[in-house]
């Protein structure tokens, strides 16, 4: 009997990093900047409104939908990403940027996304993931670094952008 092997947390994290590198190569630094900003918006929405929205949904007069706090937090994190990314992928908007900065920014945004997802998880689920994955534990432990380093990498692009040839 054939079966599909389960993916490890580390494999999923490496896949996210690979996808973000590909995304950065296709859409350039402006696409990565937009994605990073949408993650920050999602973090603010989740931190500000998740508990209240969870309580409101759980006690609604429409029978109370059973959603965990983690689901509500992840929806609030992902919603701005989806909304801000739709319709904004135009290859002609891409400007020349340093390939090194684009790759660094792609990895940092991937780590920011992964760390942000971990921050939305319930404590017992998060503990299980970080206990089973050194990579997940490392990303979660350094989550505040990803929040701070992404804007630094975005700003570095200004100084490292290749000069136009006339």
C-alpha positions in Angstrom: 0.0 0.0 0.0 1.4 3.3 -1.1 1.2 6.3 1.2 2.5 9.8 1.2 5.1 10.6 3.8 4.2 13.4 6.2 6.1 16.6 5.8 8.3 17.7 8.7 8.1 21.2 10.1 11.6 21.8 8.9 10.7 20.7 5.4 7.7 23.1 5.4 9.9 26.0 6.7 12.5 25.4 4.0 9.8 25.2 1.4 8.4 28.6 2.6 11.9 30.1 2.4 12.4 28.7 -1.1 9.0 30.0 -2.3 9.8 33.5 -0.9 13.2 33.5 -2.7 11.4 32.5 -6.0 8.8 35.2 -5.3 11.5 37.8 -4.7 13.3 36.8 -8.0 10.0 37.1 -9.9 8.5 40.2 -8.4 11.6 41.9 -7.1 12.1 43.9 -4.0 8.9 46.0 -4.3 6.8 42.8 -4.2 8.8 41.6 -1.1 8.3 45.1 0.5 4.6 44.9 -0.1 4.4 41.4 1.4 6.5 42.5 4.4 4.2 45.5 5.1 1.1 43.3 4.8 2.6 40.9 7.4 3.1 43.8 9.8 -0.5 44.9 9.2 -1.6 41.4 9.9 0.4 41.2 13.1 -1.2 44.4 14.4 -4.7 43.3 13.5 -4.2 39.9 15.1 -2.6 41.4 18.3 -5.3 44.1 18.5 -8.5 42.3 17.5 -8.2 38.5 17.7 -9.4 38.0 21.3 -12.4 40.3 20.9 -13.3 38.8 17.5 -13.0 35.3 18.9 -15.3 36.1 21.8 -17.8 37.9 19.5 -17.9 34.9 17.1 -18.2 32.4 20.0 -21.1 34.2 21.6 -22.9 35.4 18.5 -26.6 35.1 18.3 -26.2 32.9 15.2 -25.4 29.8 17.2 -21.8 30.7 18.0 -19.4 29.3 15.4 -16.7 27.2 17.1 -13.4 28.6 16.1 -10.2 28.4 18.1 -8.4 31.6 19.0 -5.5 30.3 16.8 -7.7 30.1 13.8 -9.0 33.7 14.4 -5.4 34.9 14.8 -4.2 33.2 11.6 -7.1 34.6 9.6 -6.4 38.1 10.9 -2.7 37.6 10.0 -3.3 36.3 6.5 -6.2 38.5 5.5 -4.2 41.7 4.9 -1.6 39.6 3.0 -4.2 38.3 0.7 -5.9 41.7 0.2 -2.7 43.7 -0.3 -1.2 41.1 -2.7 -4.2 40.7 -5.0 -4.0 42.7 -8.2 -0.6 44.1 -7.4 1.7 41.7 -9.2 2.8 43.6 -12.3 6.1 42.6 -13.6 6.6 46.1 -15.2 6.6 47.6 -11.7 9.7 45.8 -10.9 12.8 48.0 -10.7 16.4 47.0 -10.7 17.6 46.2 -7.2 20.6 44.4 -5.8 20.2 40.6 -6.2 21.9 40.1 -2.8 19.5 42.5 -1.0 16.5 40.8 -2.8 17.7 37.3 -1.6 18.4 38.5 1.9 15.0 40.3 2.1 13.3 37.2 0.7 14.8 35.0 3.4 14.0 37.5 6.2 10.4 37.9 5.0 10.0 34.1 5.0 11.4 34.0 8.5 9.1 36.9 9.5 6.1 35.0 8.1 7.0 31.7 9.7 7.7 33.4 13.1 4.4 35.3 12.8 2.5 32.1 12.2 4.2 30.6 15.2 3.2 33.6 17.4 -0.5 33.0 16.6 -0.5 29.4 17.8 -1.7 28.2 21.1 1.0 27.5 23.6 0.7 23.7 23.7 0.7 23.5 19.9 3.7 25.8 19.6 5.6 23.9 22.3 5.0 20.6 20.4 6.3 22.2 17.1 9.3 23.8 18.7 10.1 20.6 20.6 10.1 18.6 17.4 12.0 21.0 15.2 15.2 22.8 16.0 14.7 25.1 13.0 11.2 26.1 14.2 12.5 26.6 17.7 15.3 28.8 16.4 12.9 30.9 14.2 10.5 31.3 17.1 13.2 32.3 19.6 14.5 34.9 17.2 11.1 36.2 16.1 11.7 39.8 17.3 14.9 39.9 15.2 12.9 39.1 12.0 10.4 41.9 12.9 13.3 44.3 13.2 15.6 43.1 10.4 13.0 43.2 7.6 12.8 47.0 7.7 16.6 47.3 7.9 16.9 45.1 4.7 14.2 47.2 3.0 16.1 50.4 3.8 19.4 48.8 2.7 18.0 48.5 -0.8 18.1 52.3 -1.1 21.8 52.3 -0.5 22.7 49.2 -2.5 20.5 49.7 -5.6 22.5 49.5 -8.8 23.0 52.8 -10.4 21.3 53.3 -13.8 23.5 53.3 -16.8 23.0 56.3 -19.1 
